[in-house]
Amino acid sequence: MRPIRIAIVGDGRASRLIAPYLPNNYWVLGRTLDNSETIIAGRDESHHTLTLEHIIHKLRADDIGVREQHMIAPTPAEMLADALEVFVDQARDLNQPMAATMLASAIKELKS
């Protein structure tokens, strides 16, 4: 499955004025907390007119400010390390220092 991509349309226009620029695979999520920008999201399709780059180009062609908002997601190794930290605490609680040490070492390796 293709990742969801997000962009911020930052010129204060109402969301209903941004929606016509979007193909069916993108949608208006809503407004930012300060209500000054519109958030759009969707998944790129293989045809070039169904990509975020094309949407950004169309908006900018009409002098509408827009920028892609890159999401920072944890890597699988970081997610595994976070999950293992629970077991370190449990090993310590069960008075299993060797297990706790081995798990902590694995976590350190995953995070490096």
N, C-alpha and C positions, 0 to 999 in steps of 0.2 A: 504494500500500500504506500502510496506517495505521501510524504509529510505534508502537514498543514502549514501553509505559509501565511504570514501576517504582515500587513502594511498599515501605516498610519497616514491618513489624509489630513494634512494640517493647516488648512486655510479657513477653518471655521464654517464651511458650508454645511447645510443640513444634510443628514444622512440620505434623505430621499433624493437629493440632487446628485449624490455619488452613485447610487444604485444603478442608474442606466448605463454606467460605464462598465459594469461587471457582467461577465458571461455567467452562465448557469452554474459553473463549478466554483464560483466565488460569491460571497455574500457579505452584507454589512452586519458586523457583530454588535455595533452600538457606538457609543461615544466614550471618550476618555473621562476619567473622574472629574476633571475640571470643565468638562463639556465643551472643550475648544477644538477637539479633533475627532475624526471618525475612524473607527477601526474596521478594517476589512480582512477577511480570511478566506482561504479555500485551498484546493489541491490543483496543481497544474495538470493539464491534460497534454497529450502529445502534439496536438495542433498548436502552432505558434500563437494564434489569437486567444488561446485559452490558458496562457501563462501569466504569472504576476509581472514579468518583465513587460509584456505587451500592455497590460492594464496600466502600469506605471507610465509607460510611453504615452498612452492615450491621455491620461490625466495631465501629464506635464505639457503635452501639446496644447491643451486648453488653459495653460497657466495655473494649474491646480497643484499645489505642493503635496508631495507624497514621498514616503520613505519606507523601505522594508524594515520590519522589526524582527531581528534575528532572535530566535529563542535559544537559550542556553540550556541544554538538557544534559543530565549526567550520562556518562558512558556506562556500558554494562558492567565494567570492572568497578566503577565507583558505586553503582547500585548494589553489587555483590558485597563489596567491602562494608557498606552501611548495614546490610542485612547480617553480616557476620558479627558485627559489633554487639548485637543482642546476645549472641552465643558466648562471647567473651564474658559479658556480665553474668550470664547464667553459670558458666564454668567457675567463675570466682565465687558466686553464691553457693555453689555445691562443693566448694573447697577442692577444686581441681586445677591447681596452679599450672601444671604441665599443659593441659588442654587450653587454658586461657593464654598461655605464652605462645603456643603454636598458632592459635587463631589470630592473636595480635600480630604475629610475624607475617602471616598470610595477608592480613589487612594492610600492613605496611607495604608489602610487595605490590598489592593491587593498586594502591594509591600512588605509587611512585612511577 
